[in-house]
């Protein structure tokens, strides 16, 4: 094959890997929207908060250290050398479950049957609160997250693909980040588990019942409070996975919360109520923006990845606003 064809294949593969990373964030949006009808603007901040907490446990950092030191004149920053990665992840999951309980207790229980815009505004407030809380707890400096997953290019893949080039051409092989491959595998497992959970478990069916009608779910004995804690806990777990992958890839920094904005086109394409749609939408966005940048970007000055996804989502909104996998809305007039 010619180097041009091989380069195109490399762009597509890297686009697929990037799309999976987008999908990990979009999954959290889908879960909460399916169960409560709430568009959770705070999902990106949940990923940031989970990653900050994980790094804090790993490094043995004292939460609220600079606040405590400024108040009491002390100089405590670390309580020890930290803990191993497995224990840190388990404790971070416990923190996310506690956070889900607090969100239900302090916010959601007071907003039952409110208009969607009110619920949406509540999640915006929650996002800014969690961002400030994360800053107070763990500080705003960029942190390195290492959970033991391999990263960097695969030399084996480069050696294999180098032989695909036509004889006599200069081609050095395809670059694929091993961390992206791990993220793809983890995303596939998550989608399968969450789909089975939603379709075949009693709790999953209760989640869908609550999404259809809060009052009707209450009348048949479904605890709205319990369901919301469960779904926000699951979304927190998904946020933790997304935070680990994005944090390991680009460092744990507060710009990590902005990945929620890139998940919006993914949701528009895949549908706000479809778990598989979140994955398919992410793959379309990832491949589309990489190919567009590769083929068209040099002609128009580059940097098309910043806006391509939103333009593509705009076209979808005009012709299929419910997304590829979303439920078609039929209104009788």
Wavefront OBJ file of the C-alpha trace (Angstrom):
o trace
v 0.000 0.000 0.000
v 1.069 3.564 -0.598
v 2.092 5.774 2.359
v -0.951 7.991 1.732
v -3.346 5.075 2.231
v -1.439 3.904 5.292
v -1.458 7.411 6.776
v -5.217 7.591 6.231
v -5.690 4.270 8.018
v -3.545 5.564 10.882
v -5.683 8.701 11.156
v -8.866 6.596 11.244
v -7.491 4.315 13.966
v -6.382 7.249 16.102
v -9.776 8.839 15.530
v -11.471 5.699 16.810
v -9.302 5.763 19.930
v -10.040 9.447 20.551
v -13.739 8.825 19.989
v -13.736 6.167 22.699
v -12.304 8.704 25.148
v -15.128 11.114 24.276
v -17.636 8.304 24.732
v -16.460 7.588 28.263
v -17.578 11.066 29.296
v -20.808 10.893 27.289
v -21.799 7.665 29.075
v -22.240 9.541 32.334
v -24.578 12.038 30.678
v -26.667 9.241 29.173
v -27.017 7.335 32.445
v -28.326 10.300 34.422
v -30.559 11.546 31.602
v -32.121 8.099 31.150
v -32.909 7.733 34.840
v -33.971 11.238 35.810
v -34.421 13.327 32.686
v -31.657 15.626 33.959
v -28.960 16.875 31.624
v -26.066 16.770 34.076
v -23.783 19.645 33.167
v -21.546 18.617 36.081
v -20.460 15.302 34.518
v -17.153 16.695 33.258
v -16.427 18.175 36.696
v -17.257 14.803 38.270
v -14.484 13.277 36.142
v -12.106 16.033 37.274
v -13.096 15.658 40.946
v -12.664 11.870 40.808
v -9.221 12.178 39.211
v -8.116 14.805 41.762
v -9.293 12.618 44.638
v -7.529 9.557 43.237
v -4.221 11.414 42.877
v -4.644 12.829 46.375
v -5.025 9.345 47.855
v -2.157 7.977 45.766
v 0.277 10.693 46.865
v -0.867 10.904 50.487
v -1.912 14.532 50.188
v -3.820 16.083 53.091
v -7.245 17.359 51.901
v -7.725 21.100 52.426
v -4.044 21.318 53.400
v -3.482 24.957 52.500
v -6.750 26.014 54.173
v -5.807 24.152 57.378
v -2.278 25.564 57.333
v -3.500 29.127 56.777
v -6.060 28.801 59.571
v -3.944 27.136 62.247
v -0.435 28.180 61.217
v 0.650 24.594 60.593
v 2.717 23.147 57.748
v 1.073 19.825 56.916
v 0.855 18.790 53.282
v 1.146 14.993 53.258
v 0.116 12.387 55.785
v 2.521 9.803 54.388
v 3.840 8.290 51.192
v 0.342 7.539 49.957
v -1.394 4.272 49.210
v -1.317 1.705 46.445
v -3.377 2.273 43.326
v -6.022 -0.397 43.947
v -6.849 0.887 47.434
v -6.839 4.471 46.170
v -9.331 3.596 43.417
v -11.612 1.785 45.889
v -11.581 4.744 48.276
v -12.244 7.144 45.409
v -15.249 5.039 44.398
v -16.505 5.292 47.995
v -16.092 9.078 47.832
v -18.113 9.217 44.595
v -20.922 7.151 46.177
v -20.919 9.507 49.176
v -21.047 12.445 46.782
v -24.033 10.869 44.983
v -25.842 10.493 48.312
v -25.142 14.118 49.208
v -26.356 15.336 45.802
v -29.639 13.484 46.289
v -29.970 14.561 49.899
v -29.141 18.231 49.478
v -30.228 18.999 45.902
v -32.376 16.505 44.010
v -34.912 15.681 46.719
v -35.986 19.324 46.685
v -36.440 19.412 42.911
v -38.775 16.472 42.262
v -41.141 17.214 39.335
v -39.555 20.592 38.653
v -39.129 21.837 35.105
v -36.105 20.424 33.209
v -34.518 23.874 32.955
v -34.504 24.156 36.760
v -32.805 20.775 37.095
v -30.300 21.764 34.419
v -29.474 25.013 36.230
v -29.008 23.034 39.444
v -26.350 20.875 37.762
v -24.563 24.018 36.527
v -24.418 25.250 40.115
v -23.219 21.823 41.220
v -20.462 21.894 38.584
v -19.050 25.211 39.807
v -19.339 24.098 43.436
v -17.461 20.833 42.809
v -14.782 22.640 40.832
v -14.219 25.039 43.726
v -14.327 22.192 46.247
v -11.722 20.252 44.276
v -9.476 23.321 44.237
v -9.813 23.747 48.013
v -9.244 20.062 48.734
v -6.376 19.210 46.426
v -4.992 22.456 44.973
v -4.976 23.768 41.417
v -1.543 22.565 40.273
v -1.285 20.052 37.433
v -0.887 16.512 38.772
v 0.525 13.348 37.232
v -1.799 10.347 37.360
v -0.268 6.895 37.056
v -2.442 3.823 37.599
v -0.032 1.378 36.016
v -1.529 1.374 32.529
v 1.029 1.350 29.688
v 1.239 4.446 27.519
v 3.150 5.681 24.521
v 3.430 4.250 21.047
v 3.424 0.536 20.308
v 6.741 -0.455 18.747
v 5.284 -3.831 17.818
v 2.504 -2.167 15.808
v 4.992 0.147 14.121
v 7.132 -2.822 13.073
v 4.107 -4.735 11.750
v 2.653 -1.839 9.752
v 6.029 -0.832 8.351
v 5.958 -4.005 6.250
v 2.633 -2.990 4.684
v 4.204 -0.216 2.641
v 5.068 -0.786 -0.985
v 8.651 -1.808 -1.568
v 10.969 1.127 -2.114
v 8.827 3.685 -0.256
v 9.837 5.411 2.969
v 7.338 4.558 5.669
v 8.067 4.186 9.377
v 4.901 2.495 10.619
v 1.677 3.584 12.288
v 1.624 5.285 15.671
v -1.039 4.035 18.094
v -1.036 5.054 21.768
v -1.287 1.946 23.941
v -3.262 3.889 26.570
v -5.942 4.614 23.965
v -6.187 0.899 23.203
v -6.734 0.169 26.896
v -9.379 2.895 27.038
v -11.173 1.312 24.086
v -11.215 -2.088 25.769
v -12.471 -0.639 29.050
v -15.191 1.327 27.247
v -16.427 -1.811 25.494
v -16.667 -3.650 28.819
v -18.495 -0.703 30.406
v -21.031 -0.502 27.595
v -21.780 -4.226 27.749
v -22.170 -4.212 31.534
v -24.302 -1.071 31.630
v -26.535 -2.269 28.794
v -27.129 -5.614 30.515
v -27.726 -3.824 33.814
v -30.266 -1.470 32.254
v -32.173 -4.144 30.353
v -32.107 -7.232 32.547
v -31.937 -6.198 36.214
v -34.754 -5.046 38.469
v -32.859 -1.888 39.371
v -32.212 -1.159 35.697
v -35.902 -1.457 34.881
v -36.683 0.795 37.837
v -34.259 3.375 36.434
v -36.135 3.407 33.134
v -39.485 3.616 34.914
v -38.352 6.675 36.856
v -37.153 8.269 33.633
v -40.582 7.802 32.026
v -42.669 9.224 34.882
v -41.563 10.139 38.403
v -45.045 10.100 39.888
v -46.046 6.811 38.260
v -42.840 5.193 39.521
v -43.602 6.391 43.039
v -47.127 4.940 42.942
v -45.809 1.430 42.205
v -43.374 1.532 45.107
v -40.149 2.618 43.425
v -38.046 4.792 45.729
v -37.073 7.857 43.774
v -34.376 8.764 46.294
v -32.756 5.333 46.088
v -32.831 5.333 42.288
v -31.209 8.744 42.073
v -28.441 7.724 44.482
v -27.820 4.570 42.434
v -27.693 6.337 39.085
v -25.488 9.178 40.337
v -23.178 6.584 41.927
v -22.892 4.739 38.606
v -22.308 8.030 36.797
v -19.632 8.825 39.381
v -17.951 5.493 38.659
v -18.035 6.200 34.918
v -16.633 9.674 35.655
v -13.830 8.030 37.635
v -12.943 5.797 34.679
v -13.027 8.783 32.307
v -10.966 10.854 34.737
v -8.354 8.098 35.001
v -8.016 7.769 31.239
v -7.954 11.493 30.471
v -5.790 12.243 33.515
v -3.262 9.565 32.582
v -3.202 10.890 29.027
v -2.896 14.652 29.603
v -2.407 15.137 33.355
v -4.978 16.013 36.000
v -5.716 19.697 35.521
v -8.811 21.842 35.774
v -9.193 22.083 32.012
v -10.176 18.409 32.280
v -13.691 19.565 33.183
v -14.038 21.041 29.680
v -14.182 17.575 28.129
v -17.891 17.740 28.987
v -18.275 20.269 26.186
v -16.801 17.798 23.679
v -19.291 15.190 24.874
v -22.231 17.353 23.749
v -21.817 16.641 20.008
v -21.393 12.964 20.887
v -24.753 12.983 22.669
v -26.454 14.838 19.829
v -25.251 12.273 17.317
v -25.861 9.164 19.395
v -28.973 10.220 21.270
v -29.360 11.315 24.878
v -30.999 8.038 25.966
v -28.822 5.421 24.276
v -25.775 3.814 25.886
v -24.580 2.233 22.586
v -25.356 5.579 20.931
v -22.818 7.292 23.201
v -20.133 4.953 21.889
v -21.154 5.208 18.222
v -21.473 8.986 18.463
v -18.024 9.238 20.017
v -16.497 7.104 17.268
v -18.121 9.223 14.549
v -16.893 12.439 16.147
v -13.390 11.068 16.758
v -12.896 9.703 13.253
v -14.644 12.645 11.594
v -12.552 15.360 13.224
v -9.278 13.517 12.623
v -10.033 12.834 8.952
v -11.236 16.401 8.394
v -8.094 17.815 9.971
v -5.939 15.415 7.926
v -7.610 16.067 4.569
v -9.004 19.608 4.788
v -7.189 21.208 7.724
v -3.973 22.143 5.893
v -6.005 23.946 3.203
v -7.807 26.237 5.675
v -5.149 26.860 8.290
v -5.647 23.843 10.561
v -7.115 23.693 14.094
v -10.377 22.299 12.702
v -10.673 19.802 15.584
v -11.786 22.694 17.809
v -15.018 23.238 15.895
v -15.671 20.325 13.524
v -17.666 18.273 16.053
v -20.058 21.148 16.760
v -20.697 21.840 13.075
v -21.421 18.150 12.504
v -23.787 18.162 15.488
v -25.565 21.197 14.025
v -26.350 19.273 10.843
v -27.688 16.375 12.894
v -29.932 18.727 14.847
v -31.453 19.976 11.606
v -32.214 16.566 10.121
v -32.426 14.134 13.057
v -32.618 16.007 16.366
v -33.189 12.833 18.432
v -29.850 11.365 17.287
v -29.069 8.089 15.579
v -30.248 5.899 18.465
v -32.591 8.270 20.271
v -36.322 7.723 20.485
v -38.245 9.529 17.787
v -40.474 12.209 19.265
v -43.988 12.323 17.843
v -46.214 15.229 18.834
v -49.898 15.326 17.998
v -51.380 18.703 17.211
l 1 2 3 4 5 6 7 8 9 10 11 12 13 14 15 16 17 18 19 20 21 22 23 24 25 26 27 28 29 30 31 32 33 34 35 36 37 38 39 40 41 42 43 44 45 46 47 48 49 50 51 52 53 54 55 56 57 58 59 60 61 62 63 64 65 66 67 68 69 70 71 72 73 74 75 76 77 78 79 80 81 82 83 84 85 86 87 88 89 90 91 92 93 94 95 96 97 98 99 100 101 102 103 104 105 106 107 108 109 110 111 112 113 114 115 116 117 118 119 120 121 122 123 124 125 126 127 128 129 130 131 132 133 134 135 136 137 138 139 140 141 142 143 144 145 146 147 148 149 150 151 152 153 154 155 156 157 158 159 160 161 162 163 164 165 166 167 168 169 170 171 172 173 174 175 176 177 178 179 180 181 182 183 184 185 186 187 188 189 190 191 192 193 194 195 196 197 198 199 200 201 202 203 204 205 206 207 208 209 210 211 212 213 214 215 216 217 218 219 220 221 222 223 224 225 226 227 228 229 230 231 232 233 234 235 236 237 238 239 240 241 242 243 244 245 246 247 248 249 250 251 252 253 254 255 256 257 258 259 260 261 262 263 264 265 266 267 268 269 270 271 272 273 274 275 276 277 278 279 280 281 282 283 284 285 286 287 288 289 290 291 292 293 294 295 296 297 298 299 300 301 302 303 304 305 306 307 308 309 310 311 312 313 314 315 316 317 318 319 320 321 322 323 324 325 326 327 328 329 330 331 332 333
